[in-house]
Amino acid sequence: MASAINTLLREIHRIRLHLRELHNEIENQPRKHKAHLARIAKNEQTLKDALDQIKSLKAANGARELQMKSTAQQLQKFEKQMSDMKTPKEVEAKETEIASAKLNIQALEDSILSAFTDIEEKTAKIPPLEEQVKKAKADFAKFETESKEHLEKLQTEMKRAEAELKSVDSKMPEAIRGQYDRLFKAHGPDALAAVKDRSCGNCHTAVTAQNLHELVQGRFIYCNSCGRGLYLMED
């Protein structure tokens, strides 16, 4: 009887823990699916932001080029007007306008060249970003294929384990059936704990010599600390 009770409790605990692992793994599949989609979306957004930034830089540079062209035309106009200046004051004013136009052109040229460098650097980073999107999609496709097969295996294994638990559970002696049912209702798969090195496997509290003796005798007892049902790791 002693050996039978310990063996029964060990099997029940093993199967219930296994069922919980299967359940958690099945429940985790949608989260993994969502995580893959989030990764794709994040990589696509990063790529889009990078392309938008390049587009913005090019648009800004185009505006500078138009401004520089307009300023160059204005400079030519000022230079032609120099021959029409009659007084030193008019000449000085026109020279100031010419100098200002030249400074503006130089500043625009510098900005355009700097922007070109920035655009080239950012453009060079696009292929790796595209690869990240490609890889994320490939990983998702692989997950989709493997996940379906994995989920089917998990569900099959869960049905098998549930049938095994039902069979093993039916062997529980009626004398302790009520205690057993209340314990699992309160603690679920963690309702039982193996005695390891004379300690409760759940809370690690030392098991008394009296409790060990009762376990050897095949009695169904609880841990004095955490209230889990105890069983011997080995008979």
C-alpha positions as CSV (number, residue, x, y, z in Angstrom):
1,M,0.0,0.0,0.0
2,A,2.8,2.4,1.0
3,S,4.6,1.9,-2.3
4,A,1.4,2.1,-4.3
5,I,0.3,5.5,-2.8
6,N,3.7,7.1,-3.4
7,T,3.9,5.7,-6.9
8,L,0.4,7.0,-7.6
9,L,1.1,10.5,-6.3
10,R,4.4,10.7,-8.2
11,E,2.6,9.8,-11.4
12,I,-0.3,12.2,-10.8
13,H,2.2,15.1,-10.0
14,R,4.3,14.3,-13.1
15,I,1.3,14.2,-15.4
16,R,-0.3,17.4,-14.0
17,L,2.9,19.3,-14.3
18,H,3.3,18.0,-17.8
19,L,-0.2,19.1,-18.7
20,R,0.5,22.6,-17.3
21,E,3.6,22.8,-19.5
22,L,1.6,21.7,-22.5
23,H,-1.2,24.2,-21.7
24,N,1.3,27.1,-21.3
25,E,3.0,26.2,-24.5
26,I,-0.3,26.1,-26.4
27,E,-1.3,29.4,-24.8
28,N,2.1,30.9,-25.8
29,Q,1.6,30.3,-29.5
30,P,-0.6,33.3,-30.1
31,R,1.9,35.5,-28.1
32,K,4.7,34.2,-30.3
33,H,2.6,34.9,-33.4
34,K,1.9,38.5,-32.2
35,A,5.6,39.0,-31.3
36,H,6.6,38.0,-34.9
37,L,4.1,40.5,-36.4
38,A,5.3,43.2,-34.0
39,R,8.9,42.6,-35.1
40,I,7.9,42.9,-38.8
41,A,6.0,46.1,-38.1
42,K,8.8,47.6,-36.1
43,N,11.4,46.8,-38.8
44,E,9.1,48.1,-41.6
45,Q,8.5,51.3,-39.6
46,T,12.3,51.8,-39.1
47,L,12.8,51.3,-42.9
48,K,9.9,53.7,-43.7
49,D,11.3,56.3,-41.3
50,A,14.7,56.1,-42.9
51,L,13.3,56.4,-46.4
52,D,11.1,59.3,-45.4
53,Q,14.1,61.0,-43.8
54,I,16.1,60.6,-47.1
55,K,13.1,61.9,-49.0
56,S,12.9,64.9,-46.7
57,L,16.6,65.6,-47.1
58,K,16.4,65.4,-50.9
59,A,13.3,67.7,-50.9
60,A,15.1,70.3,-48.7
61,N,18.2,70.1,-50.9
62,G,16.0,70.6,-54.0
63,A,14.6,73.8,-52.4
64,R,18.1,75.0,-51.6
65,E,19.2,74.4,-55.2
66,L,16.2,76.4,-56.4
67,Q,17.1,79.2,-53.9
68,M,20.7,79.1,-55.0
69,K,19.7,79.4,-58.7
70,S,17.4,82.3,-57.9
71,T,20.1,84.0,-55.9
72,A,22.7,83.4,-58.7
73,Q,20.3,85.1,-61.2
74,Q,19.8,87.9,-58.8
75,L,23.6,88.2,-58.5
76,Q,24.0,88.5,-62.2
77,K,21.3,91.2,-62.2
78,F,23.2,93.1,-59.5
79,E,26.5,92.8,-61.4
80,K,24.9,94.2,-64.6
81,Q,23.4,97.0,-62.6
82,M,26.8,98.1,-61.4
83,S,27.5,99.9,-64.7
84,D,24.4,102.0,-64.2
85,M,25.5,103.2,-60.7
86,K,26.2,107.0,-60.8
87,T,27.3,107.9,-57.3
88,P,29.7,106.3,-54.8
89,K,26.8,105.7,-52.5
90,E,24.9,103.7,-55.2
91,V,28.0,101.7,-56.0
92,E,28.6,100.9,-52.3
93,A,25.0,99.8,-51.9
94,K,25.2,97.6,-55.0
95,E,28.5,96.1,-53.9
96,T,26.9,95.3,-50.5
97,E,24.0,93.5,-52.3
98,I,26.5,91.6,-54.5
99,A,28.6,90.5,-51.5
100,S,25.5,89.4,-49.6
101,A,24.3,87.4,-52.6
102,K,27.7,85.7,-53.0
103,L,27.7,84.8,-49.3
104,N,24.2,83.4,-49.6
105,I,25.2,81.3,-52.6
106,Q,28.3,80.0,-50.7
107,A,26.2,79.1,-47.7
108,L,23.7,77.3,-49.8
109,E,26.5,75.4,-51.7
110,D,27.9,74.3,-48.3
111,S,24.5,73.2,-47.1
112,I,23.8,71.3,-50.3
113,L,27.1,69.5,-50.2
114,S,26.7,68.6,-46.5
115,A,23.2,67.3,-47.2
116,F,24.5,65.2,-50.1
117,T,26.9,63.6,-47.7
118,D,24.2,63.0,-45.2
119,I,21.9,61.5,-47.9
120,E,24.7,59.2,-49.1
121,E,25.4,57.9,-45.6
122,K,21.7,57.3,-44.8
123,T,21.1,55.7,-48.2
124,A,24.0,53.2,-47.5
125,K,22.0,52.1,-44.4
126,I,18.9,51.2,-46.4
127,P,20.0,47.8,-47.6
128,P,20.7,46.4,-44.1
129,L,17.3,47.7,-43.0
130,E,15.6,46.0,-46.0
131,E,17.4,42.8,-45.0
132,Q,16.0,43.1,-41.5
133,V,12.5,43.3,-42.9
134,K,13.1,40.4,-45.2
135,K,14.6,38.3,-42.4
136,A,11.7,39.1,-40.0
137,K,9.2,38.1,-42.7
138,A,11.1,34.9,-43.4
139,D,11.3,34.0,-39.7
140,F,7.6,34.6,-39.5
141,A,6.9,32.4,-42.5
142,K,9.0,29.6,-40.9
143,F,7.2,30.1,-37.6
144,E,3.8,29.8,-39.2
145,T,4.8,26.6,-40.9
146,E,6.4,25.0,-37.8
147,S,3.9,26.4,-35.4
148,K,1.0,24.7,-37.1
149,E,2.7,21.3,-36.9
150,H,4.0,22.0,-33.3
151,L,0.5,23.0,-32.1
152,E,-1.0,19.8,-33.5
153,K,1.6,17.8,-31.7
154,L,1.0,19.7,-28.4
155,Q,-2.8,19.2,-28.7
156,T,-2.3,15.5,-29.4
157,E,0.1,15.1,-26.5
158,M,-2.4,17.0,-24.2
159,K,-5.2,14.6,-25.1
160,R,-2.9,11.7,-24.4
161,A,-1.8,13.1,-21.1
162,E,-5.4,14.0,-20.1
163,A,-6.4,10.4,-20.8
164,E,-3.4,9.1,-18.8
165,L,-4.3,11.4,-15.9
166,K,-7.9,10.2,-15.9
167,S,-6.7,6.6,-15.8
168,V,-4.2,7.2,-13.0
169,D,-6.6,9.5,-11.1
170,S,-9.2,6.8,-11.0
171,K,-6.9,4.7,-8.9
172,M,-7.0,7.2,-6.0
173,P,-8.3,5.4,-2.9
174,E,-11.7,6.6,-1.8
175,A,-10.4,7.1,1.7
176,I,-8.4,10.1,0.6
177,R,-10.3,11.1,-2.4
178,G,-11.9,14.1,-0.7
179,Q,-8.6,15.4,0.7
180,Y,-7.0,14.9,-2.7
181,D,-9.8,16.8,-4.6
182,R,-9.7,19.8,-2.2
183,L,-5.9,20.0,-2.4
184,F,-5.9,20.2,-6.2
185,K,-8.8,22.6,-6.2
186,A,-6.7,24.9,-4.0
187,H,-3.3,24.6,-5.5
188,G,-3.7,23.1,-9.0
189,P,-0.7,21.2,-10.4
190,D,1.4,22.4,-7.5
191,A,-0.8,20.6,-5.0
192,L,1.8,17.9,-4.5
193,A,5.5,18.0,-3.5
194,A,8.2,15.4,-3.5
195,V,10.2,14.9,-0.3
196,K,13.8,15.6,-1.3
197,D,16.6,15.3,1.2
198,R,14.0,15.0,4.0
199,S,12.5,18.4,2.9
200,C,9.4,19.5,1.2
201,G,10.1,20.0,-2.5
202,N,7.8,23.0,-2.7
203,C,8.8,25.2,0.3
204,H,12.0,23.3,1.4
205,T,10.9,23.0,5.0
206,A,12.3,20.0,6.8
207,V,9.9,17.1,7.1
208,T,9.7,15.7,10.6
209,A,10.8,12.1,11.4
210,Q,7.1,11.3,12.3
211,N,5.9,12.6,8.9
212,L,8.6,10.5,7.1
213,H,7.5,7.5,9.0
214,E,3.8,8.1,8.0
215,L,4.8,8.5,4.4
216,V,6.7,5.2,4.5
217,Q,3.5,3.7,5.9
218,G,1.5,5.0,3.0
219,R,-0.4,7.7,4.7
220,F,-1.5,10.8,2.8
221,I,-0.1,13.8,4.7
222,Y,0.5,17.5,4.2
223,C,3.5,19.7,4.6
224,N,3.3,21.4,7.9
225,S,4.5,24.7,6.3
226,C,2.9,25.1,2.8
227,G,0.1,22.5,3.0
228,R,1.1,20.6,-0.1
229,G,0.5,16.8,-0.2
230,L,3.7,15.0,0.2
231,Y,5.1,11.9,-1.4
232,L,8.4,10.1,-1.3
233,M,10.7,10.7,-4.3
234,E,11.6,7.0,-4.1
235,D,10.2,4.0,-2.2
